[in-house]
Amino acid sequence: MFDTLLDERRNSALTLTVYRDGERTDVERMFATHNVSVDHEPLSPAVPEPFVVIETDGEFVGALSLESLETLFEPPIHRPGDDERISAGYQMLFDALDETVFSALDRRQLLAVSREIEDRAERVSSGSLHVGFQTLSAFRPQIEVYRHLATETAVEIDIYAVPDWDPPEIEGLTYRPYPTDALERYWVLAYDGGTDREHACGLLAQEQSEGYDGFWTDDEAVVARIAATLEDTQATN
């Protein structure tokens, strides 16, 4: 099911080339543990700040300042509806590293990506949001986030999880229990973009012994596949 989507993207090779002077940076050390090839080149005197070039399978994807890249490891976290939005720099990073499978991601990093997806749903205020929460007890701390989305927007929300807790009923939100505990390993979001399909986005991560392996995507077709895979879990219910 979800493994097929992950395996398809593991075949892509991501390379970061860091242009800087001096010793290896913390960002380079951290990316080296996340299934990413990291090279470095000297910084030209004409360039004032260190930067990073991102390539996938040898093709140019984008370039970011080294400072911007650091936000992946200290990501901004907020609740949809807050006045402070995720920074434009983090959204650029979300786009630049689209469909890259990272290894050893921690919960804070996945939560920041989840917040970006939830924020898009809140801004568009329509469409469908499918979320796999591993267990319903894991959903408990996020109830107010989803209560806001369900009651203050027209987004239709489906929550999938192993039923280990009885959550409260929330208008506009449907609980869909997983038929097997095997699906508890996956952290999943899929938002279809509502009236603006350019805002479609998704996240799929699999829990490992040390963190999570996963990717996020802005590709509408891939988001639809993630959502369909979640829906297929209900076929045996």
CORPE-V492204 format. One record per backbone hydrogen bond with DSSP energy under -0.5 kcal/mol. CO is the residue of the C=O (numbers start at 1). NH is the residue of the N-H. If there is no record, write none. Layout:
{{CO,NH} {CO,NH}}
This chain:
{{1,4} {1,5} {2,6} {3,7} {4,8} {5,9} {6,10} {7,11} {9,12} {9,101} {12,14} {13,57} {14,37} {15,17} {15,55} {16,18} {16,39} {17,19} {17,53} {18,20} {18,41} {19,51} {25,29} {26,30} {27,31} {28,32} {29,33} {30,33} {31,34} {31,36} {37,16} {37,39} {39,18} {41,20} {44,47} {46,48} {50,66} {51,19} {52,64} {53,17} {54,61} {54,62} {55,15} {56,59} {59,56} {62,54} {64,52} {65,69} {66,70} {68,71} {69,72} {70,73} {70,74} {79,82} {83,85} {87,91} {88,92} {89,93} {90,94} {91,95} {92,96} {93,97} {95,98} {97,100} {99,101} {100,102} {102,214} {105,212} {106,110} {107,111} {108,112} {109,113} {110,114} {111,115} {112,116} {113,117} {114,118} {115,119} {116,120} {117,121} {118,122} {119,123} {120,124} {121,125} {125,154} {127,156} {128,192} {129,158} {130,190} {131,133} {131,160} {132,188} {133,135} {134,162} {135,138} {135,139} {136,140} {139,142} {140,143} {142,146} {143,147} {144,148} {145,149} {146,150} {147,151} {148,152} {149,153} {149,155} {155,157} {156,129} {157,174} {158,131} {158,160} {159,176} {160,133} {161,178} {162,136} {162,164} {165,167} {170,173} {172,157} {174,159} {176,161} {180,183} {181,184} {182,185} {183,186} {185,207} {186,188} {187,205} {188,132} {189,203} {190,130} {191,201} {193,196} {196,199} {197,200} {201,191} {202,217} {203,189} {204,215} {205,187} {206,213} {211,208} {212,105} {213,206} {214,102} {215,204} {216,99} {217,202} {218,220} {219,223} {220,224} {221,225} {222,226} {223,227} {224,228} {225,229} {226,230} {227,231} {228,232} {229,233} {230,233} {231,234} {232,235} {234,237}}
